C-alpha cells in the first residue's frame, strides 16, 4: 500500500512539472484515458488484438502481419489518440 501511495505521489509530481514546463515553452499537454488500450491496438491497421501479458515484448498483427515492438507500438497509438483528441477539441 505504501509503495503504491509513493508511486502515485511521484507520478503526480512528474505530471505537475511536465505541465509547468509545457506552459513555459508554449506547448500543450493532452492526457488520454489511463485505460486506453495502447499496446493492444495495431498502429498500422487499427486491429485490436486483445490483452497481452507484460512478458510479451513484441507481437505480429494477425490482420496486416505488421510486426510490433510493444512499447513503440503503444507510443504510436498514444500519439494518434492525443492528436485525435486535439482535433476534436
N, CA, C and O atoms as CSV, one atom per row, in Angstrom:
chain,resi,resn,atom,element,x,y,z
A,1,UNK,N,N,0.831,-1.200,0.000
A,1,UNK,CA,C,0.000,0.000,0.000
A,1,UNK,C,C,0.871,1.259,0.000
A,1,UNK,O,O,0.610,2.189,-0.763
A,2,UNK,N,N,1.896,1.296,0.842
A,2,UNK,CA,C,2.754,2.478,0.938
A,2,UNK,C,C,3.485,2.727,-0.375
A,2,UNK,O,O,3.589,3.869,-0.821
A,3,UNK,N,N,3.992,1.665,-0.995
A,3,UNK,CA,C,4.699,1.816,-2.266
A,3,UNK,C,C,3.777,2.393,-3.335
A,3,UNK,O,O,4.199,3.230,-4.133
A,4,UNK,N,N,2.532,1.954,-3.355
A,4,UNK,CA,C,1.550,2.475,-4.317
A,4,UNK,C,C,1.302,3.954,-4.075
A,4,UNK,O,O,1.218,4.729,-5.027
A,5,UNK,N,N,1.185,4.356,-2.812
A,5,UNK,CA,C,0.967,5.759,-2.480
A,5,UNK,C,C,2.154,6.610,-2.906
A,5,UNK,O,O,1.981,7.703,-3.445
A,6,UNK,N,N,3.358,6.108,-2.662
A,6,UNK,CA,C,4.568,6.833,-3.067
A,6,UNK,C,C,4.612,6.956,-4.581
A,6,UNK,O,O,4.946,8.016,-5.112
A,7,UNK,N,N,4.278,5.883,-5.272
A,7,UNK,CA,C,4.259,5.892,-6.733
A,7,UNK,C,C,3.251,6.911,-7.255
A,7,UNK,O,O,3.552,7.656,-8.187
A,8,UNK,N,N,2.066,6.951,-6.669
A,8,UNK,CA,C,1.034,7.902,-7.086
A,8,UNK,C,C,1.506,9.338,-6.901
A,8,UNK,O,O,1.296,10.174,-7.780
A,9,UNK,N,N,2.137,9.634,-5.775
A,9,UNK,CA,C,2.631,10.986,-5.500
A,9,UNK,C,C,3.743,11.343,-6.483
A,9,UNK,O,O,3.783,12.460,-6.998
A,10,UNK,N,N,4.642,10.399,-6.745
A,10,UNK,CA,C,5.737,10.652,-7.684
A,10,UNK,C,C,5.209,10.940,-9.076
A,10,UNK,O,O,5.678,11.861,-9.744
A,11,UNK,N,N,4.239,10.160,-9.513
A,11,UNK,CA,C,3.661,10.365,-10.844
A,11,UNK,C,C,2.969,11.724,-10.909
A,11,UNK,O,O,3.107,12.445,-11.897
A,12,UNK,N,N,2.235,12.069,-9.871
A,12,UNK,CA,C,1.546,13.351,-9.816
A,12,UNK,C,C,2.548,14.505,-9.873
A,12,UNK,O,O,2.323,15.491,-10.575
A,13,UNK,N,N,3.641,14.384,-9.141
A,13,UNK,CA,C,4.668,15.429,-9.141
A,13,UNK,C,C,5.303,15.550,-10.526
A,13,UNK,O,O,5.570,16.659,-10.991
A,14,UNK,N,N,5.547,14.417,-11.186
A,14,UNK,CA,C,6.112,14.436,-12.530
A,14,UNK,C,C,5.180,15.151,-13.501
A,14,UNK,O,O,5.622,15.997,-14.278
A,15,UNK,N,N,3.893,14.815,-13.460
A,15,UNK,CA,C,2.916,15.435,-14.360
A,15,UNK,C,C,2.826,16.936,-14.088
A,15,UNK,O,O,2.737,17.729,-15.026
A,16,UNK,N,N,2.849,17.331,-12.827
A,16,UNK,CA,C,2.801,18.756,-12.475
A,16,UNK,C,C,3.999,19.498,-13.074
A,16,UNK,O,O,3.843,20.580,-13.640
A,17,UNK,N,N,5.183,18.918,-12.948
A,17,UNK,CA,C,6.392,19.546,-13.513
A,17,UNK,C,C,6.339,19.587,-15.034
A,17,UNK,O,O,6.744,20.569,-15.656
A,18,UNK,N,N,5.832,18.505,-15.627
A,18,UNK,CA,C,5.708,18.450,-17.081
A,18,UNK,C,C,4.739,19.517,-17.583
A,18,UNK,O,O,5.009,20.170,-18.592
A,19,UNK,N,N,3.618,19.702,-16.895
A,19,UNK,CA,C,2.651,20.735,-17.278
A,19,UNK,C,C,3.257,22.129,-17.132
A,19,UNK,O,O,3.025,22.998,-17.972
A,20,UNK,N,N,4.020,22.340,-16.085
A,20,UNK,CA,C,4.680,23.635,-15.865
A,20,UNK,C,C,5.651,23.934,-17.010
A,20,UNK,O,O,5.641,25.032,-17.567
A,21,UNK,N,N,6.481,22.959,-17.356
A,21,UNK,CA,C,7.454,23.151,-18.433
A,21,UNK,C,C,6.759,23.364,-19.778
A,21,UNK,O,O,7.191,24.194,-20.578
A,22,UNK,N,N,5.691,22.619,-20.024
A,22,UNK,CA,C,4.954,22.767,-21.280
A,22,UNK,C,C,4.388,24.181,-21.396
A,22,UNK,O,O,4.480,24.814,-22.448
A,23,UNK,N,N,3.807,24.662,-20.312
A,23,UNK,CA,C,3.257,26.019,-20.305
A,23,UNK,C,C,4.370,27.037,-20.531
A,23,UNK,O,O,4.193,28.000,-21.277
A,24,UNK,N,N,5.492,26.828,-19.898
A,24,UNK,CA,C,6.662,27.720,-20.013
A,24,UNK,C,C,7.096,27.859,-21.480
A,24,UNK,O,O,7.442,28.950,-21.933
A,25,UNK,N,N,7.072,26.735,-22.215
A,25,UNK,CA,C,7.513,26.732,-23.604
A,25,UNK,C,C,6.366,26.858,-24.606
A,25,UNK,O,O,6.580,26.709,-25.809
A,26,UNK,N,N,5.154,27.131,-24.125
A,26,UNK,CA,C,4.017,27.323,-25.014
A,26,UNK,C,C,3.533,26.044,-25.670
A,26,UNK,O,O,3.017,26.076,-26.787
A,27,UNK,N,N,3.694,24.924,-24.991
A,27,UNK,CA,C,3.287,23.625,-25.527
A,27,UNK,C,C,1.986,23.166,-24.865
A,27,UNK,O,O,1.561,23.732,-23.858
A,28,UNK,N,N,1.367,22.150,-25.431
A,28,UNK,CA,C,0.109,21.613,-24.917
A,28,UNK,C,C,0.311,20.183,-24.424
A,28,UNK,O,O,0.930,19.361,-25.100
A,29,UNK,N,N,-0.212,19.907,-23.254
A,29,UNK,CA,C,-0.208,18.543,-22.713
A,29,UNK,C,C,-1.624,17.997,-22.832
A,29,UNK,O,O,-2.581,18.620,-22.372
A,30,UNK,N,N,-1.749,16.838,-23.449
A,30,UNK,CA,C,-3.039,16.163,-23.541
A,30,UNK,C,C,-2.942,14.858,-22.771
A,30,UNK,O,O,-1.999,14.087,-22.947
A,31,UNK,N,N,-3.917,14.622,-21.927
A,31,UNK,CA,C,-3.958,13.366,-21.186
A,31,UNK,C,C,-4.982,12.460,-21.839
A,31,UNK,O,O,-6.116,12.863,-22.098
A,32,UNK,N,N,-4.568,11.234,-22.102
A,32,UNK,CA,C,-5.521,10.257,-22.611
A,32,UNK,C,C,-5.930,9.365,-21.446
A,32,UNK,O,O,-5.273,9.349,-20.406
A,33,UNK,N,N,-6.993,8.640,-21.623
A,33,UNK,CA,C,-7.501,7.764,-20.567
A,33,UNK,C,C,-6.446,6.750,-20.148
A,33,UNK,O,O,-5.747,6.181,-20.987
A,34,UNK,N,N,-6.340,6.532,-18.862
A,34,UNK,CA,C,-5.372,5.534,-18.393
A,34,UNK,C,C,-5.779,4.134,-18.822
A,34,UNK,O,O,-4.971,3.208,-18.748
A,35,UNK,N,N,-7.012,3.963,-19.266
A,35,UNK,CA,C,-7.494,2.657,-19.705
A,35,UNK,C,C,-7.440,2.497,-21.217
A,35,UNK,O,O,-7.887,1.475,-21.738
A,36,UNK,N,N,-6.900,3.484,-21.940
A,36,UNK,CA,C,-6.767,3.380,-23.394
A,36,UNK,C,C,-5.852,2.191,-23.715
A,36,UNK,O,O,-4.737,2.122,-23.197
A,37,UNK,N,N,-6.304,1.254,-24.559
A,37,UNK,CA,C,-5.535,0.027,-24.809
A,37,UNK,C,C,-4.397,0.225,-25.807
A,37,UNK,O,O,-4.391,-0.403,-26.866
A,38,UNK,N,N,-3.452,1.075,-25.489
A,38,UNK,CA,C,-2.408,1.474,-26.434
A,38,UNK,C,C,-1.539,0.321,-26.940
A,38,UNK,O,O,-1.100,0.342,-28.090
A,39,UNK,N,N,-1.289,-0.666,-26.112
A,39,UNK,CA,C,-0.429,-1.770,-26.555
A,39,UNK,C,C,-1.224,-2.906,-27.192
A,39,UNK,O,O,-0.639,-3.883,-27.658
A,40,UNK,N,N,-2.539,-2.790,-27.217
A,40,UNK,CA,C,-3.381,-3.848,-27.780
A,40,UNK,C,C,-3.813,-3.562,-29.215
A,40,UNK,O,O,-4.318,-4.450,-29.901
A,41,UNK,N,N,-3.620,-2.335,-29.666
A,41,UNK,CA,C,-4.093,-1.916,-30.983
A,41,UNK,C,C,-2.923,-1.886,-31.969
A,41,UNK,O,O,-1.856,-1.360,-31.651
A,42,UNK,N,N,-3.119,-2.443,-33.146
A,42,UNK,CA,C,-2.101,-2.382,-34.193
A,42,UNK,C,C,-2.052,-0.948,-34.706
A,42,UNK,O,O,-3.057,-0.423,-35.185
A,43,UNK,N,N,-0.884,-0.312,-34.607
A,43,UNK,CA,C,-0.751,1.072,-35.058
A,43,UNK,C,C,-0.759,1.175,-36.582
A,43,UNK,O,O,-0.841,2.276,-37.127
A,44,UNK,N,N,-0.675,0.058,-37.257
A,44,UNK,CA,C,-0.664,0.069,-38.721
A,44,UNK,C,C,-2.072,-0.019,-39.304
A,44,UNK,O,O,-2.430,0.764,-40.185
A,45,UNK,N,N,-2.885,-0.987,-38.807
A,45,UNK,CA,C,-4.220,-1.188,-39.394
A,45,UNK,C,C,-5.365,-0.903,-38.426
A,45,UNK,O,O,-6.518,-0.814,-38.848
A,46,UNK,N,N,-5.063,-0.757,-37.122
A,46,UNK,CA,C,-6.099,-0.438,-36.147
A,46,UNK,C,C,-6.776,-1.641,-35.510
A,46,UNK,O,O,-7.675,-1.478,-34.685
A,47,UNK,N,N,-6.359,-2.846,-35.881
A,47,UNK,CA,C,-6.960,-4.050,-35.292
A,47,UNK,C,C,-6.628,-4.114,-33.802
A,47,UNK,O,O,-5.477,-3.926,-33.407
A,48,UNK,N,N,-7.644,-4.381,-32.980
A,48,UNK,CA,C,-7.421,-4.527,-31.538
A,48,UNK,C,C,-7.263,-6.016,-31.247
A,48,UNK,O,O,-8.207,-6.796,-31.374
A,49,UNK,N,N,-6.049,-6.387,-30.854
A,49,UNK,CA,C,-5.688,-7.788,-30.709
A,49,UNK,C,C,-5.990,-8.365,-29.334
A,49,UNK,O,O,-5.898,-9.579,-29.153
A,50,UNK,N,N,-6.344,-7.544,-28.372
A,50,UNK,CA,C,-6.669,-8.044,-27.036
A,50,UNK,C,C,-5.514,-7.914,-26.063
A,50,UNK,O,O,-4.387,-7.587,-26.434
A,51,UNK,N,N,-5.827,-8.178,-24.826
A,51,UNK,CA,C,-4.873,-8.020,-23.736
A,51,UNK,C,C,-3.714,-9.000,-23.867
A,51,UNK,O,O,-3.897,-10.160,-24.237
A,52,UNK,N,N,-2.520,-8.508,-23.554
A,52,UNK,CA,C,-1.325,-9.336,-23.602
A,52,UNK,C,C,-0.610,-9.243,-22.261
A,52,UNK,O,O,-0.641,-8.203,-21.604
A,53,UNK,N,N,0.024,-10.318,-21.864
A,53,UNK,CA,C,0.782,-10.277,-20.611
A,53,UNK,C,C,2.021,-9.404,-20.803
A,53,UNK,O,O,2.471,-9.196,-21.930
A,54,UNK,N,N,2.563,-8.900,-19.713
A,54,UNK,CA,C,3.715,-7.999,-19.787
A,54,UNK,C,C,4.977,-8.673,-20.306
A,54,UNK,O,O,5.913,-7.989,-20.720
A,55,UNK,N,N,5.020,-10.001,-20.293
A,55,UNK,CA,C,6.184,-10.714,-20.820
A,55,UNK,C,C,6.281,-10.596,-22.348
A,55,UNK,O,O,7.363,-10.726,-22.920
A,56,UNK,N,N,5.154,-10.353,-22.990
A,56,UNK,CA,C,5.146,-10.230,-24.460
A,56,UNK,C,C,5.672,-8.846,-24.816
A,56,UNK,O,O,4.999,-7.841,-24.591
A,57,UNK,N,N,6.877,-8.802,-25.371
A,57,UNK,CA,C,7.521,-7.534,-25.705
A,57,UNK,C,C,7.358,-7.164,-27.175
A,57,UNK,O,O,7.506,-5.996,-27.534
A,58,UNK,N,N,7.059,-8.132,-28.023
A,58,UNK,CA,C,6.787,-7.840,-29.430
A,58,UNK,C,C,5.734,-8.829,-29.925
A,58,UNK,O,O,5.585,-9.923,-29.381
A,59,UNK,N,N,5.014,-8.425,-30.961
A,59,UNK,CA,C,3.935,-9.250,-31.498
A,59,UNK,C,C,3.679,-8.891,-32.952
A,59,UNK,O,O,4.085,-7.827,-33.419
A,60,UNK,N,N,3.004,-9.784,-33.664
A,60,UNK,CA,C,2.656,-9.577,-35.064
A,60,UNK,C,C,1.137,-9.526,-35.182
A,60,UNK,O,O,0.427,-10.396,-34.677
A,61,UNK,N,N,0.661,-8.492,-35.856
A,61,UNK,CA,C,-0.781,-8.326,-36.046
A,61,UNK,C,C,-1.310,-9.476,-36.909
A,61,UNK,O,O,-0.757,-9.756,-37.972
A,62,UNK,N,N,-2.378,-10.142,-36.455
A,62,UNK,CA,C,-2.922,-11.246,-37.242
A,62,UNK,C,C,-3.689,-10.796,-38.485
A,62,UNK,O,O,-4.028,-11.628,-39.327
A,63,UNK,N,N,-3.966,-9.506,-38.618
A,63,UNK,CA,C,-4.718,-8.998,-39.770
A,63,UNK,C,C,-3.786,-8.504,-40.872
A,63,UNK,O,O,-3.895,-8.937,-42.020
A,64,UNK,N,N,-2.854,-7.583,-40.522
A,64,UNK,CA,C,-1.975,-6.990,-41.549
A,64,UNK,C,C,-0.552,-7.553,-41.506
A,64,UNK,O,O,0.267,-7.229,-42.367
A,65,UNK,N,N,-0.252,-8.397,-40.506
A,65,UNK,CA,C,1.046,-9.057,-40.340
A,65,UNK,C,C,2.195,-8.091,-40.065
A,65,UNK,O,O,3.361,-8.432,-40.267
A,66,UNK,N,N,1.867,-6.888,-39.605
A,66,UNK,CA,C,2.894,-5.924,-39.198
A,66,UNK,C,C,3.483,-6.385,-37.857
A,66,UNK,O,O,2.747,-6.716,-36.927
A,67,UNK,N,N,4.804,-6.402,-37.773
A,67,UNK,CA,C,5.466,-6.812,-36.530
A,67,UNK,C,C,5.699,-5.569,-35.667
A,67,UNK,O,O,6.169,-4.547,-36.168
A,68,UNK,N,N,5.372,-5.650,-34.369
A,68,UNK,CA,C,5.441,-4.504,-33.470
A,68,UNK,C,C,6.307,-4.775,-32.252
A,68,UNK,O,O,6.238,-5.848,-31.654
A,69,UNK,N,N,7.113,-3.802,-31.894
A,69,UNK,CA,C,7.692,-3.742,-30.561
A,69,UNK,C,C,6.591,-3.160,-29.692
A,69,UNK,O,O,5.995,-2.146,-30.052
A,70,UNK,N,N,6.313,-3.777,-28.564
A,70,UNK,CA,C,5.172,-3.377,-27.730
A,70,UNK,C,C,5.219,-1.897,-27.353
A,70,UNK,O,O,4.208,-1.204,-27.467
A,71,UNK,N,N,6.373,-1.401,-26.909
A,71,UNK,CA,C,6.482,-0.018,-26.444
A,71,UNK,C,C,6.395,0.997,-27.583
A,71,UNK,O,O,5.747,2.035,-27.449
A,72,UNK,N,N,7.040,0.697,-28.687
A,72,UNK,CA,C,6.992,1.615,-29.841
A,72,UNK,C,C,5.574,1.670,-30.401
A,72,UNK,O,O,5.070,2.747,-30.718
A,73,UNK,N,N,4.931,0.510,-30.521
A,73,UNK,CA,C,3.546,0.472,-30.990
A,73,UNK,C,C,2.635,1.279,-30.068
A,73,UNK,O,O,1.797,2.049,-30.537
A,74,UNK,N,N,2.800,1.100,-28.754
A,74,UNK,CA,C,1.973,1.838,-27.787
A,74,UNK,C,C,2.202,3.342,-27.927
A,74,UNK,O,O,1.251,4.121,-27.862
A,75,UNK,N,N,3.455,3.754,-28.117
A,75,UNK,CA,C,3.729,5.190,-28.239
A,75,UNK,C,C,3.083,5.775,-29.495
A,75,UNK,O,O,2.596,6.905,-29.468
A,76,UNK,N,N,3.074,5.023,-30.587
A,76,UNK,CA,C,2.407,5.485,-31.814
A,76,UNK,C,C,0.907,5.635,-31.585
A,76,UNK,O,O,0.295,6.603,-32.035
A,77,UNK,N,N,0.321,4.666,-30.879
A,77,UNK,CA,C,-1.117,4.720,-30.600
A,77,UNK,C,C,-1.470,5.855,-29.644
A,77,UNK,O,O,-2.513,6.489,-29.801
A,78,UNK,N,N,-0.624,6.119,-28.665
A,78,UNK,CA,C,-0.858,7.226,-27.732
A,78,UNK,C,C,-0.777,8.556,-28.469
A,78,UNK,O,O,-1.608,9.437,-28.250
A,79,UNK,N,N,0.213,8.708,-29.339
A,79,UNK,CA,C,0.330,9.931,-30.137
A,79,UNK,C,C,-0.915,10.127,-31.005
A,79,UNK,O,O,-1.473,11.223,-31.053
A,80,UNK,N,N,-1.350,9.064,-31.693
A,80,UNK,CA,C,-2.531,9.165,-32.565
A,80,UNK,C,C,-3.774,9.527,-31.765
A,80,UNK,O,O,-4.576,10.349,-32.208
A,81,UNK,N,N,-3.941,8.929,-30.601
A,81,UNK,CA,C,-5.106,9.213,-29.757
A,81,UNK,C,C,-5.066,10.667,-29.273
A,81,UNK,O,O,-6.091,11.348,-29.261
A,82,UNK,N,N,-3.889,11.135,-28.878
A,82,UNK,CA,C,-3.755,12.518,-28.442
A,82,UNK,C,C,-4.063,13.500,-29.561
A,82,UNK,O,O,-4.753,14.495,-29.343
A,83,UNK,N,N,-3.558,13.227,-30.748
A,83,UNK,CA,C,-3.824,14.110,-31.897
A,83,UNK,C,C,-5.296,14.088,-32.264
A,83,UNK,O,O,-5.863,15.119,-32.625
A,84,UNK,N,N,-5.919,12.923,-32.176
A,84,UNK,CA,C,-7.356,12.815,-32.459
A,84,UNK,C,C,-8.151,13.638,-31.443
A,84,UNK,O,O,-9.100,14.334,-31.803
A,85,UNK,N,N,-7.759,13.553,-30.186
A,85,UNK,CA,C,-8.415,14.331,-29.128
A,85,UNK,C,C,-8.238,15.824,-29.360
A,85,UNK,O,O,-9.164,16.605,-29.141
A,86,UNK,N,N,-7.039,16.223,-29.806
A,86,UNK,CA,C,-6.749,17.636,-30.056
A,86,UNK,C,C,-7.599,18.172,-31.201
A,86,UNK,O,O,-8.100,19.294,-31.128
A,87,UNK,N,N,-7.764,17.386,-32.250
A,87,UNK,CA,C,-8.557,17.801,-33.405
A,87,UNK,C,C,-10.020,17.916,-33.037
A,87,UNK,O,O,-10.706,18.815,-33.524
A,88,UNK,N,N,-10.522,17.019,-32.178
A,88,UNK,CA,C,-11.929,17.036,-31.786
A,88,UNK,C,C,-12.241,18.164,-30.815
A,88,UNK,O,O,-13.398,18.566,-30.688
A,89,UNK,N,N,-11.226,18.682,-30.129
A,89,UNK,CA,C,-11.462,19.717,-29.111
A,89,UNK,C,C,-11.696,21.075,-29.700
A,89,UNK,O,O,-11.907,22.039,-28.964
